[in-house]
């Protein structure tokens, strides 16, 4: 089972943290059109996790995705990481995001992904928040250590049921591979840009489960400059040291050239489905249960 997903926030990020440049919006529109055409040629339906404010500020983008036959999921309201929120803040953010998307679409939104996979052992209560907001399936768990969190020792790298308090959520974690004794992802974001295509295809082909995740920003072959301290701290909510800013610069730009061509080749030669169909195909009675 291979699941393809996209995280959609670029228009909102440009408006909020950039200069609101119309040429940037046009670039994002063009890449989204190319992605939708690519998926259509392959007969593939994806899940697009969209920031709630996208439904408020850029509803045409949300409608374009849904009208093309793809599932729209929630990706928080303002792309703020859950591990940087209090429980009350996370509840407010999720409620606003789900409501905005549902008002835009006129349908229920039951799939979710936290920005930066920011659900971990220290804020596992987030699963209770998601259940309170009508979310039934989640794709936020990165079951390994990473810069901005991760959920080490989660207990599963394949679809499972998470029980936390009164909540029961179907979880679709990010699969990992062992590289030099360390667990890393390979199927999306900067990892997809870094690893050669033959490696990614091989890992997907050999496994029984893969979850991909892509951002339009990963595919636009333009170099981003080093962020200013203020911009870094406003966005990442942590110290904007020169080291931190240069690490982010390298991760944001590595392998962008040719990334869209890699994605096109992967989609053309791999069978993918979306979260909604995967949910229907899984026998959840046999799924592992993770109690937090």
C-alpha positions as CSV (number, residue, x, y, z in Angstrom):
1,X,0.0,0.0,0.0
2,X,1.6,3.2,-1.2
3,X,-0.1,6.5,-0.1
4,X,0.7,9.9,-1.7
5,X,0.1,13.1,0.1
6,X,0.9,16.8,-0.3
7,X,1.1,19.5,2.4
8,X,-0.4,22.8,1.1
9,X,0.6,26.0,2.8
10,X,2.8,28.0,0.4
11,X,0.2,30.7,-0.5
12,X,-0.5,31.3,3.2
13,X,3.2,31.4,4.1
14,X,3.9,33.9,1.4
15,X,1.1,36.2,2.5
16,X,2.0,36.0,6.2
17,X,5.7,35.8,6.3
18,X,6.7,37.0,2.8
19,X,5.7,40.1,0.8
20,X,2.5,38.7,-0.7
21,X,4.0,38.8,-4.2
22,X,1.6,38.0,-7.0
23,X,4.4,36.4,-9.0
24,X,4.9,33.9,-6.2
25,X,1.2,33.0,-6.0
26,X,1.3,32.5,-9.8
27,X,4.3,30.1,-9.4
28,X,2.5,28.1,-6.8
29,X,-0.7,28.0,-9.0
30,X,1.4,26.7,-11.9
31,X,3.0,24.0,-9.9
32,X,-0.3,22.9,-8.4
33,X,-1.8,22.7,-11.9
34,X,1.2,20.5,-13.0
35,X,0.8,18.3,-10.0
36,X,-2.9,17.8,-10.6
37,X,-2.3,17.1,-14.3
38,X,0.4,14.6,-13.4
39,X,-1.9,12.7,-10.9
40,X,-4.7,12.7,-13.5
41,X,-2.4,11.1,-16.1
42,X,-1.5,8.4,-13.7
43,X,-5.1,7.9,-12.6
44,X,-4.0,8.6,-9.0
45,X,-6.0,10.3,-6.2
46,X,-4.0,11.9,-3.5
47,X,-4.6,13.5,-0.1
48,X,-3.8,17.2,0.2
49,X,-3.4,18.4,3.8
50,X,-4.3,22.1,3.6
51,X,-3.8,24.8,6.2
52,X,-7.1,26.1,7.4
53,X,-6.3,29.7,6.5
54,X,-5.9,28.6,2.9
55,X,-9.6,28.0,2.9
56,X,-10.2,31.6,4.1
57,X,-7.6,33.5,2.1
58,X,-7.2,31.3,-1.0
59,X,-10.4,29.2,-1.3
60,X,-10.0,28.8,-5.1
61,X,-6.9,26.6,-4.3
62,X,-8.9,24.4,-2.0
63,X,-11.8,24.1,-4.5
64,X,-9.4,23.3,-7.4
65,X,-7.9,20.3,-5.4
66,X,-11.3,19.0,-4.4
67,X,-12.8,19.5,-7.8
68,X,-10.0,17.4,-9.3
69,X,-11.2,14.4,-7.2
70,X,-8.6,14.5,-4.4
71,X,-9.2,14.3,-0.6
72,X,-8.7,17.5,1.4
73,X,-7.3,17.0,4.9
74,X,-6.3,19.5,7.6
75,X,-2.8,20.8,8.2
76,X,-3.5,23.0,11.2
77,X,-4.9,26.5,10.9
78,X,-1.8,28.7,10.6
79,X,1.0,26.1,10.2
80,X,2.0,26.6,13.8
81,X,3.6,23.4,15.3
82,X,1.5,21.6,17.9
83,X,4.6,21.0,20.1
84,X,4.9,24.8,20.4
85,X,1.2,25.2,21.6
86,X,-0.6,24.6,24.8
87,X,-3.4,22.1,24.8
88,X,-6.0,24.9,24.7
89,X,-4.2,26.6,21.8
90,X,-4.0,23.4,19.9
91,X,-7.8,22.8,20.4
92,X,-8.6,26.4,19.2
93,X,-6.3,26.1,16.2
94,X,-7.7,22.7,15.1
95,X,-11.3,23.7,15.5
96,X,-10.8,26.8,13.4
97,X,-8.9,24.9,10.8
98,X,-11.4,22.1,10.4
99,X,-14.3,24.5,10.4
100,X,-12.7,26.8,7.7
101,X,-12.0,23.8,5.4
102,X,-15.5,22.3,5.9
103,X,-17.2,25.7,5.3
104,X,-15.2,26.0,2.1
105,X,-15.9,22.5,0.9
106,X,-19.3,21.8,2.2
107,X,-18.1,18.3,3.3
108,X,-16.6,16.8,6.4
109,X,-12.8,16.8,6.9
110,X,-11.6,13.8,8.8
111,X,-7.9,13.5,7.9
112,X,-5.1,15.5,9.6
113,X,-1.3,16.1,9.5
114,X,0.5,18.3,12.0
115,X,3.0,20.7,10.6
116,X,6.5,19.3,10.9
117,X,5.1,16.1,12.2
118,X,4.9,17.9,15.6
119,X,3.0,15.3,17.6
120,X,5.3,13.3,19.9
121,X,5.6,11.8,23.4
122,X,5.5,15.2,25.1
123,X,2.2,16.3,23.5
124,X,0.4,13.0,22.9
125,X,-2.7,14.7,24.2
126,X,-2.9,16.0,20.6
127,X,-4.7,12.8,19.6
128,X,-7.5,13.7,22.1
129,X,-7.7,17.2,20.5
130,X,-8.0,15.7,17.0
131,X,-10.8,13.3,18.1
132,X,-12.6,16.2,19.7
133,X,-12.5,18.0,16.4
134,X,-13.9,15.1,14.4
135,X,-10.6,13.8,13.0
136,X,-10.6,10.1,12.4
137,X,-7.3,9.4,10.8
138,X,-3.9,11.1,11.2
139,X,-0.6,11.1,9.4
140,X,1.5,13.1,11.9
141,X,3.8,10.5,13.5
142,X,7.4,10.6,12.5
143,X,8.5,7.5,14.5
144,X,12.2,8.5,14.9
145,X,14.2,11.5,16.2
146,X,14.3,14.6,14.1
147,X,15.2,18.3,14.5
148,X,11.8,19.5,15.3
149,X,10.5,16.6,17.4
150,X,9.7,13.2,16.1
151,X,8.1,10.4,18.1
152,X,10.8,8.0,19.1
153,X,9.7,4.6,20.4
154,X,6.2,5.1,19.0
155,X,5.9,1.4,18.4
156,X,4.8,1.1,14.8
157,X,6.0,2.2,11.4
158,X,2.8,0.9,9.6
159,X,-0.9,1.9,10.0
160,X,-2.2,1.3,13.5
161,X,-4.8,2.5,15.9
162,X,-3.7,5.0,18.6
163,X,-5.6,5.1,21.8
164,X,-5.1,8.1,24.1
165,X,-7.5,8.8,26.8
166,X,-11.0,8.4,25.3
167,X,-9.6,9.0,21.8
168,X,-9.1,6.3,19.1
169,X,-7.4,7.5,15.9
170,X,-6.3,5.6,12.9
171,X,-2.6,6.5,12.5
172,X,-0.6,6.4,9.2
173,X,3.0,7.0,10.3
174,X,5.9,8.0,8.1
175,X,8.0,4.9,7.2
176,X,11.7,5.1,7.9
177,X,14.9,3.4,6.7
178,X,18.1,2.6,8.6
179,X,21.0,4.7,7.4
180,X,24.3,4.4,9.3
181,X,22.4,3.1,12.3
182,X,20.0,6.0,12.4
183,X,16.3,5.9,11.5
184,X,15.5,8.4,8.8
185,X,12.6,9.0,6.4
186,X,13.1,8.7,2.6
187,X,9.7,9.3,1.0
188,X,9.1,13.0,1.1
189,X,10.3,16.5,1.9
190,X,14.0,17.1,2.0
191,X,14.7,13.4,2.3
192,X,13.1,12.8,-1.1
193,X,15.2,15.6,-2.6
194,X,18.4,14.2,-1.0
195,X,18.1,10.5,-1.9
196,X,18.5,9.3,-5.5
197,X,15.3,8.2,-7.2
198,X,16.4,4.6,-7.6
199,X,16.8,4.4,-3.8
200,X,13.4,5.8,-3.1
201,X,11.7,3.6,-5.7
202,X,13.5,0.6,-4.3
203,X,12.4,1.2,-0.8
204,X,8.8,1.7,-1.8
205,X,8.9,-1.4,-4.1
206,X,10.3,-3.7,-1.3
207,X,7.9,-2.6,1.4
208,X,4.3,-3.3,2.1
209,X,3.6,0.2,3.2
210,X,4.8,3.7,2.1
211,X,3.6,7.2,2.9
212,X,4.9,10.0,0.8
213,X,4.7,13.7,1.6
214,X,5.5,16.6,-0.7
215,X,5.4,20.4,-0.6
216,X,5.2,22.6,-3.6
217,X,8.1,24.5,-2.1
218,X,10.2,21.4,-2.4
219,X,9.7,21.3,-6.1
220,X,10.3,24.9,-7.1
221,X,13.9,25.1,-8.3
222,X,14.7,28.4,-6.7
223,X,17.2,29.0,-3.9
224,X,16.0,30.6,-0.8
225,X,18.5,32.9,1.0
226,X,19.5,32.6,4.6
227,X,16.7,33.8,6.8
228,X,17.1,36.8,9.0
229,X,17.2,36.2,12.7
230,X,13.8,37.8,13.1
231,X,12.2,35.9,10.3
232,X,13.6,32.6,11.6
233,X,12.4,33.3,15.1
234,X,9.0,34.5,14.0
235,X,8.4,31.4,12.0
236,X,10.2,28.6,13.9
237,X,9.7,30.0,17.4
238,X,13.2,29.2,18.5
239,X,16.6,30.9,18.7
240,X,17.7,32.2,15.3
241,X,21.4,31.4,15.7
242,X,23.6,31.6,12.6
243,X,24.1,27.8,12.8
244,X,20.4,27.2,13.0
245,X,19.7,29.5,10.1
246,X,22.4,27.9,7.9
247,X,21.2,24.4,8.7
248,X,17.7,25.5,7.6
249,X,19.1,27.1,4.5
250,X,20.9,23.9,3.4
251,X,17.8,21.7,4.2
252,X,15.5,24.1,2.3
253,X,17.6,24.1,-0.9
254,X,19.3,20.7,-1.2
255,X,18.2,18.8,-4.3
256,X,15.5,21.2,-5.5
257,X,16.8,21.1,-9.0
258,X,15.2,18.2,-10.7
259,X,12.9,17.4,-7.8
260,X,9.7,17.8,-9.9
261,X,11.1,15.5,-12.6
262,X,11.8,12.9,-9.9
263,X,8.3,13.2,-8.6
264,X,6.8,12.8,-12.1
265,X,8.9,9.6,-12.6
266,X,7.9,8.2,-9.3
267,X,4.2,8.8,-9.8
268,X,4.3,7.5,-13.4
269,X,5.9,4.2,-12.3
270,X,4.4,3.5,-8.9
271,X,0.8,2.7,-7.9
272,X,-0.4,5.2,-5.3
273,X,-3.7,5.8,-3.4
274,X,-4.9,8.4,-1.0
275,X,-5.6,8.2,2.8
276,X,-9.3,7.8,2.3
277,X,-9.0,4.8,0.0
278,X,-6.2,3.3,2.2
279,X,-8.5,3.5,5.2
280,X,-11.2,1.5,3.4
281,X,-8.7,-1.1,2.2
282,X,-7.2,-1.9,5.7
283,X,-8.7,-4.5,7.9
284,X,-8.5,-2.5,11.1
285,X,-9.6,-5.4,13.3
286,X,-6.2,-6.8,12.7
287,X,-4.3,-3.6,13.1
288,X,-1.8,-3.0,16.0
289,X,-3.1,-0.9,18.8
290,X,-0.8,1.7,20.4
291,X,-1.9,2.8,23.8
292,X,-0.3,6.1,24.9
